[in-house]
């Protein structure tokens, strides 16, 4: 069974940047569509971005368009989420997703 591991979260001031990473054991990420989701306190988990398996087509939730960039490094088999111009409302636990499998999440806190 695949095991997904997210990293790169932290505390950042508004306007700052973070880069999240998703790596896996037991499966090659390069063969799958990968999604990033987030869950803020008291809210449902929501999709943020995803990247297709074949040609790396990308999709973004409206609130992050122009600020977040999803990418795939096939050599290292890692999927990234570059987050720029972060806002307090981006504060959440961010999860990497492959089919029905989820990582443990990484906390992103945007606060001054």
C-alpha positions as CSV (number, residue, x, y, z in Angstrom):
1,X,0.0,0.0,0.0
2,X,1.4,3.4,-0.9
3,X,2.6,5.7,1.9
4,X,2.6,9.4,1.1
5,X,4.7,11.8,3.1
6,X,4.3,15.6,3.0
7,X,6.9,18.1,4.2
8,X,7.7,21.8,4.0
9,X,5.0,23.3,6.1
10,X,5.6,25.9,8.7
11,X,4.9,29.4,10.0
12,X,5.2,32.2,7.5
13,X,4.1,35.9,7.5
14,X,1.4,37.1,5.1
15,X,3.0,37.6,1.7
16,X,5.6,34.9,2.3
17,X,6.3,31.7,0.5
18,X,6.5,28.0,1.3
19,X,7.2,25.0,-0.9
20,X,5.5,21.7,0.1
21,X,6.8,18.4,-1.1
22,X,5.1,15.0,-1.5
23,X,7.0,11.8,-1.7
24,X,5.9,8.2,-1.7
25,X,7.0,4.8,-0.8
26,X,5.5,1.7,-2.3
27,X,4.5,3.5,-5.5
28,X,6.0,5.7,-8.2
29,X,4.2,9.1,-8.1
30,X,5.3,9.7,-11.7
31,X,2.6,7.3,-12.9
32,X,-0.4,8.9,-11.2
33,X,-2.4,12.1,-11.0
34,X,-1.6,13.8,-7.7
35,X,-3.6,16.2,-5.8
36,X,-3.1,18.7,-2.9
37,X,-5.9,19.3,-0.5
38,X,-6.2,21.4,2.6
39,X,-8.3,21.4,5.7
40,X,-8.7,24.5,7.9
41,X,-9.9,24.2,11.5
42,X,-13.7,23.7,11.6
43,X,-13.9,23.4,7.8
44,X,-14.2,20.5,5.3
45,X,-11.2,19.3,3.4
46,X,-11.0,21.1,0.0
47,X,-9.0,20.5,-3.2
48,X,-6.3,23.1,-3.9
49,X,-4.5,21.8,-6.9
50,X,-3.8,18.7,-9.0
51,X,-1.5,17.5,-11.7
52,X,-2.3,14.9,-14.3
53,X,-0.4,11.7,-14.8
54,X,0.2,11.9,-18.5
55,X,1.2,15.4,-19.6
56,X,1.3,17.1,-16.2
57,X,-1.7,19.3,-16.9
58,X,-2.4,21.4,-13.8
59,X,-5.6,22.6,-12.1
60,X,-6.1,25.1,-9.4
61,X,-8.9,26.1,-7.0
62,X,-9.9,29.7,-7.8
63,X,-8.6,31.2,-4.5
64,X,-5.0,30.0,-5.2
65,X,-4.8,30.7,-8.9
66,X,-1.8,32.9,-9.7
67,X,-0.3,32.3,-6.2
68,X,0.3,28.5,-6.1
69,X,2.1,26.3,-8.5
70,X,2.0,22.5,-8.6
71,X,4.9,20.7,-10.3
72,X,6.3,17.2,-10.7
73,X,10.0,16.3,-10.7
74,X,10.1,12.9,-12.4
75,X,13.7,12.3,-11.6
76,X,13.2,12.5,-7.9
77,X,9.6,11.3,-8.1
78,X,8.4,14.2,-6.0
79,X,5.4,16.5,-6.4
80,X,5.7,20.1,-5.2
81,X,3.3,22.8,-4.3
82,X,5.0,26.2,-4.4
83,X,2.9,28.7,-2.5
84,X,3.6,32.4,-2.9
85,X,1.9,35.5,-1.6
86,X,0.4,33.5,1.2
87,X,-2.6,34.8,3.1
88,X,-4.0,34.1,6.5
89,X,-6.8,32.2,4.9
90,X,-4.4,29.7,3.5
91,X,-3.7,28.5,7.0
92,X,-4.6,24.7,7.1
93,X,-3.2,21.3,7.1
94,X,-2.1,20.4,3.6
95,X,-2.5,16.8,2.3
96,X,-1.1,15.0,-0.6
97,X,-3.5,12.6,-2.4
98,X,-3.1,9.7,-4.7
99,X,-6.4,7.9,-5.5
100,X,-7.8,6.8,-2.1
101,X,-4.4,7.3,-0.3
102,X,-3.5,10.3,1.8
103,X,-0.4,11.5,3.6
104,X,-0.4,12.6,7.2
105,X,-0.5,16.2,6.3
106,X,1.8,19.2,6.9
107,X,0.7,22.3,8.8
108,X,0.8,25.7,7.1
109,X,0.2,28.7,9.3
110,X,0.2,32.2,7.8
111,X,0.3,34.8,10.5
112,X,2.0,38.0,11.5
